[in-house]
Structures are given as structure tokens and as C-alpha cells.
Amino acid sequence: MHASIDVIVRNVAKRIETDLPTLTTEMTTMFVEVIPEFRHDEAVRQLMIASTSSNLAAIVDMLTLHISLSDITVPPAAAEYARRFAQHDLSLEALLRAYRLGEHMFLQWAMTTLGDLELPTTDALATTSRIALLVNSYIDQVIEGLIDIYEDERRRWDARSDAARAAQLRAVLDTEALDLASAEEMLAMSLTGWHLAAIIWLPPGTIDPGAAQLRAGAAMLGAATGRIPFAISADEQTSWVWISSAGRPTLNAGLLENDLRKRPGLRVAIGEPSPGLDGFRRTFRDAQRARSVAAGGAGPDRALTMYSRVALAGLLVDHLADVKAWAQRALGDLMRDDESMNRLRETVRVFLDAQGSFTDAATRMHVHKNTVHYRVRKAEDILGHPLTENRLDIEVALLVCAQLGLTRSDSA
């Protein structure tokens, strides 16, 4: 009987394994919907997805390969996510709740799969019991390790001088009812003037991540504005920086881009200058939107992303599915993801930005005027109508597709 049940368990696990990417998306979506602490920025969200994926893969391997529980350890991505959870001052209870919810969802998948196998009731019940016992034991063991990882990181992070300042800063950013005097007292700085916020980060996998590179990024921003930056470590790979002054701060973007070439691992997203306490918050929200565009857009290797250049995409980045569906209606086959369509989209975008001037567009693209003319006419053939028809929709769709990296595969 036991041998037979083990074979069924392995069969169920293999069936689940074939659909793990979809199941990972389903589980992480559930976490975000149910647990407020899981609503992260793009960088931490990707780490959360990697953590979930690695745990699911480990559970499937355990069920398929009969891996002993004594050999189970916390997957590296899950350990790093627990550390990041602690660094962001998010509750351990929320993290543990996710594991229990995930355990329940996995068992639901297993029971659905068992139902598809149409087994005798006794075998189905025995298999369900066996899978539940093994998955529960895995979760218990991983949670024990996670608690140690989280608490060690929490103690270490709390010992850093920036931790208290970061907590106060988050309170200023998140507490809309906080008055100016209280906010200035908490941050020990004047907030009555103008502010320019930036987020500086190191992408996952960057060699030698650390505070030194982030400090170098803040210094570059100071040099590009001629002001002393106010910088806080949000976590080990991210700094939040403000430039404040009595008048509207100016940024030498060319100088900053040139300096960033010397630090190829750094990424910087910059908001629009805004005045007062509300402006202190608003420019930071701009920087967050610019970072979201940079992280998920067409130029993930771009060192500098300014909100002023991607403002429209920044407003739409949280609605990618809806934006993509709308853009596909506006562009049709012009949105296909191949070299020819990419070239046509860029030509049309530049042509429309040049107010319909073939000569100006050709100059900008460093091609012959006739080349622009040919590509525009070809694009119109694909659209089925002239660019003058629905011009605004076409122009906006091309812009957001370029900035957010939206395309349509041939199979779409």
C-alpha cells in the first residue's frame, strides 16, 4: 500500500511541476491581494516571486525524489526575501502567514490533481494525507529557519544608524496628516523649500553590492545639482535621496549620466522638483514611478530614468495588462515583437513627434527621407488607415509601448 501511495504522490507532484510558472503567479497574486505587507516595489516583488518559486520547486522535488526532511534547508531566494522583509520593517507574522496560505493553496492544487486521476476513494484519501503531512513538515522546517534568518537580520539592521532615520522618514512619507513642524523635527531638516527626490539602487545579481556604491551614487547626484544630498538607506541595495534648496533645484542630467557610466551597476530614478512638505512626498512618488518604469520597461539597463521623460508611462505602469490590451487595439499588427515591426514603430513615433515632417524625422533617425516615407506608408498599410486617423491614440500607444517595453508575440 505504501509503495502504491508513494507512486501516486510522485505522479501528482510531476503533474503540478508541469504548471509551476502559472501556479507561482497564482500564488504570488494571492499573497499581494490578501497580505498588505506583500505590496512591494518592483525589485522586492521580483524577489518575492523568486522566493515563492524556489519553495514550490523544493516541495515538488521532495515529493518526486523522496528527499529526506533532514536534508531540507531554506532556499537562498527565500532566505534573501526574509532578510529584505526584516530590512523594510515588515512583520514576521505576515511572512509566516504567507507560508501557511501557500501550504493551503498547494494542497488544494494537489486535491484537484487527485480528482483528475479518478482514484479509488481510499487511495485518494491516503495520498492526500501523505502529501499534507510531507508539505506541512516542509513548511514547519523552513519556517524555523526563516524565523532565525529574520530575527538575526532585524537585530543587525536595527543596529545600523540609518534604521531609525529610515523609520522616521517612512512616517513622514506615509502620514498625510503630519504637520510641517512635526515632520521637520523628525527629519531634523527644513522642508519649506524645494525638493528633488531620487531612488538609487543596485539591480539583483550586481557584483559587490553595498553601501559604498550607493553613497557614490548620492555623491554623483550632489555633484549634478551642486547641493548636499540628504540620503537614507532603504535596504542594502537601495538608497532614497533628496536634494533640497530655497529655489527650484536644477539637475545637470548630462553630467550625472556621464558619472554613472563609471559605475555601471548603479541605477537612478529621479522625480520632478516640488515645493514644501507635500512636494517632498510628491517628488518621491514621482521617483518611485520612474523606477517602476525603469525596472519593467524597455530599457532595464538604462542608468538614469527621469520622471519628466516617462511621466505618462509612470502613471500607467500599475495597469500593464489594460494598457497592453488598449495598445493592441490601437496598433494591431504594428505591435508585433520582431525587428521589422520594432523599426516601423520607432519610425512612426519619431515621425509623429516631428509633427509629420519626413525631413525632420529622417534627420533625427540618421536615415534618408525616402526611407522614412516608405516606412510610414508601410505602417499605414498595416494599420489599415492613415496616421491622421486616431493619431492621438497611435502616438500615445507608441510612446507607452516604447517606455514600458510592451509588444505582442506572433502567437498573441
C-alpha positions, 0 to 999 in steps of 0.5 A: 500500500505504501509503495502504491501511495508513494507512486501516486504522490510522485505522479501528482507532484510531476503533474503540478511541476508541469504548471509551476510558472502559472501556479507561482503567479497564482500564488504570488497574486494571492499573497499581494491581494490578501497580505498588505505587507506583500505590496512591494516595489518592483525589485522586492516583488521580483524577489518575492516571486523568486522566493515563492518559486524556489519553495514550490520547486523544493516541495515538488522535488521532495515529493518526486525524489523522496528527499529526506526532511533532514536534508531540507534547508531554506532556499537562498531566494527565500532566505534573501526575501526574509532578510529584505522583509526584516530590512523594510520593517515588515512583520514576521507574522505576515511572512509566516502567514504567507507560508501557511496560505501557500501550504493551503493553496498547494494542497488544494492544487494537489486535491484537484490533481487527485480528482483528475486521476479518478482514484479509488476513494481510499487511495485518494484519501491516503495520498492526500494525507501523505502529501499534507503531512510531507508539505506541512513538515516542509513548511514547519522546517523552513519556517524555523529557519526563516524565523532565525534568518529574520530575527538575526537580520532585524537585530543587525539592521536595527543596529545600523544608524540609518534604521531609525532615520529610515523609520522616521522618514517612512512616517513622514512619507506615509502620514498625510496628516503630519504637520510641517513642524512635526515632520521637520523635527523628525527629519531634523531638516527644513522642508519649506523649500524645494525638493528633488527626490531620487531612488538609487539602487543596485539591480539583483545579481550586481557584483559587490553590492553595498553601501559604498556604491550607493553613497557614490551614487548620492555623491554623483547626484550632489555633484549634478545639482551642486547641493548636499544630498540628504540620503537614507538607506532603504535596504542594502541595495537601495538608497532614497535621496533628496536634494533640497534648496530655497529655489527650484533645484536644477539637475545637470542630467548630462553630467550625472549620466556621464558619472554613472557610466563609471559605475555601471551597476548603479541605477537612478530614478529621479522625480520632478522638483516640488515645493514644501512638505507635500512636494517632498512626498510628491517628488518621491512618488514621482521617483518611485514611478520612474523606477517602476518604469525603469525596472519593467520597461524597455530599457532595464539597463538604462542608468538614469530614468527621469520622471519628466521623460516617462511621466505618462508611462509612470502613471500607467505602469500599475495597469500593464495588462489594460494598457497592453490590451488598449495598445493592441487595439490601437496598433494591431499588427504594428505591435508585433515583437520582431525587428521589422515591426520594432523599426516601423514603430520607432519610425512612426513615433519619431515621425509623429513627434516631428509633427509629420515632417519626413525631413525632420524625422529622417534627420533625427533617425540618421536615415534618408527621407525616402526611407522614412516615407516608405516606412510610414506608408508601410505602417499605414498599410498595416494599420489599415488607415492613415496616421491622421486617423486616431493619431492621438491614440497611435502616438500615445500607444507608441510612446507607452509601448516604447517606455514600458517595453510592451509588444505582442508575440506572433502567437498573441 
